[in-house]
């Protein structure tokens, strides 16, 4: 019975992850060793949080620059 419950839960999780994955773009970035520690020391909760913030800020600046 527990195995059946676990399989149903796993299927539900896979479905939820698949649904979520359709709402985001994904990129892979490789950084020099120690970069994540530097990012966390700056107060970011994760390298992903830092990357999202940095990319969106830069993109906004680029779009403003191109509109001029």
TAHUCOR-V161517 format. One record per residue. N is the residue number from 1. RES is the residue in three letters. D_CENTER is the distance of its C-alpha to the mean C-alpha in Angstrom with 1 decimal. Layout:
BEGIN
n res d_center
N RES D_CENTER
N RES D_CENTER
END
This chain:
BEGIN
n res d_center
1 UNK 35.3
2 UNK 32.4
3 UNK 31.3
4 UNK 31.4
5 UNK 29.4
6 UNK 26.7
7 UNK 26.6
8 UNK 26.4
9 UNK 23.5
10 UNK 21.7
11 UNK 22.3
12 UNK 21.1
13 UNK 17.8
14 UNK 17.5
15 UNK 18.4
16 UNK 16.0
17 UNK 13.0
18 UNK 14.6
19 UNK 15.0
20 UNK 11.5
21 UNK 10.4
22 UNK 13.1
23 UNK 11.5
24 UNK 8.5
25 UNK 8.7
26 UNK 7.1
27 UNK 8.4
28 UNK 9.6
29 UNK 10.9
30 UNK 13.8
31 UNK 15.0
32 UNK 18.5
33 UNK 19.1
34 UNK 19.0
35 UNK 16.4
36 UNK 14.0
37 UNK 17.1
38 UNK 18.0
39 UNK 14.8
40 UNK 15.3
41 UNK 18.9
42 UNK 18.2
43 UNK 17.0
44 UNK 13.2
45 UNK 11.9
46 UNK 9.3
47 UNK 8.8
48 UNK 5.1
49 UNK 7.1
50 UNK 9.7
51 UNK 8.3
52 UNK 7.2
53 UNK 10.7
54 UNK 12.5
55 UNK 11.7
56 UNK 12.6
57 UNK 15.5
58 UNK 16.8
59 UNK 16.5
60 UNK 18.5
61 UNK 21.0
62 UNK 21.5
63 UNK 22.1
64 UNK 24.6
65 UNK 26.3
66 UNK 26.8
67 UNK 28.3
68 UNK 31.0
END
